[in-house]
């Protein structure tokens, strides 16, 4: 039976066959994603298996929040090499206002800049 180890965005698969040890390395992809719920609220999450995680959300097994706000729909995602980076981005976006999340979802860069906190303190970036 293979042993899977994750390190720095890579998955190392170790196994032994007829007294010969094998190891191969595969790239592990991680995702930060945003769902829209039935009441219009947003849910931000991260995972290494987006398909499986979406299935969990749709079946009421994904999170306490989404199981109470079904159905949900995937409306935005970003891809990362490491789950730590996806998780960091998840936490960053969870702290954003609804308007800022919508600007991200709609890919409106200028609106994102205007909604940034530092914009009001320091003016328009050059």
N, C-alpha and C positions, 0 to 999 in steps of 0.2 A: 504494500500500500504506500503510495507516495506521501511524502511529508512536504508541506508547503510552508515556506518562510517568506515574509514580506520585508523588504528593506529598501528604503530610498526609492520607491516607485517601481521596484523590480520584484518579481516573484520567482523564488528559487525552488525548483521542484527536485527533490532528492528521492531516489529509489534504488533498490538493489534487485538484480535479476541474475540468477545462477552465479552467485558470489562476485558479481561485478557491480560496482557502485556507479551510478549515473547521476549527473546533475545537469539540468539545463535551466536557463534563465529566460523568463518571458517578461515583457513590459506589462505592468499593472496600470490600468487606466482608472482614474477616479473622477467623479462628477460632483458639481454643485448644481442643484436644480431648484426651480421654483414651480410650484403648483398653484392653480387657482381652484378654490373650493366652491361648493354649490352656493354659498352665501356671498361669494365675491371676495372673500379673504384670501390672503396669500400664505403659503407654507413654503419655507426655505429649508432644504436639507442637503445632505451629501452622502455619497455611497460609492462603492467600487463596482456595483452591478446594478446599473440603472433599470434594466428590464425587470429584474427580480424585485427591486424596490418598488417600482411602479405597480407590479402585480400585488405586492403586499398592501400598498396604499388603497388600491381599487377594491381589495377584498376586506377592508376594514382592519388590517393587521399592521399597517405602516406606522402609525403613531396615535397617541391619544387624541391629538387635535384633529387629524384628518379623518379618523373613524367617526367622529361626530359631525363632520362637514362633507359627507359624501354626496354626490360623486366629485372626484377631483380630476383635473386635466393638467398635463405637463405643458407649460407655456414657455419655459426658458431653461437652458442648460449651458454649462461651461465644462470643459474637459481639462484635467490636470494629470500630471505624471505621478503625483503622490497624494494619498488620502489626507495627509496633514495639511496640504495646501488647499484642497477642496473644503476641508472642515474650517480652516481659517477664513476662507472667503464666505462660507455659509454664515459664520458668526458676524462677519463684517456687515453683510447684507441684512441680517436679522435686525441690526440696529438702525437701519435706514427708515426713513419715512415712506409712507405708501406712494407718494408722488415720485420719490427718487427710485423706488423699485420699479414703478411703471416706466420711468424714463429708461432704465436699464433694459427692461423687457422689450420696449419699443426701439431700442438701440439709438436713442436720441442723445448723442454725446454732448451737444451744447446745453441741453436741458439738465443733464447730469452735473455739468460744471456749475450751472447756476444754482442747483440745489445743494451743492457741497457747502458745509459749514464755513470753511475758510473763505469762500467766495464773499460772504457778507463782511468778513473782517478785513480781508486784504485786497479785495477788488478782483477784476477779471485777470486770470493768468495770461501771460504773454508768450 
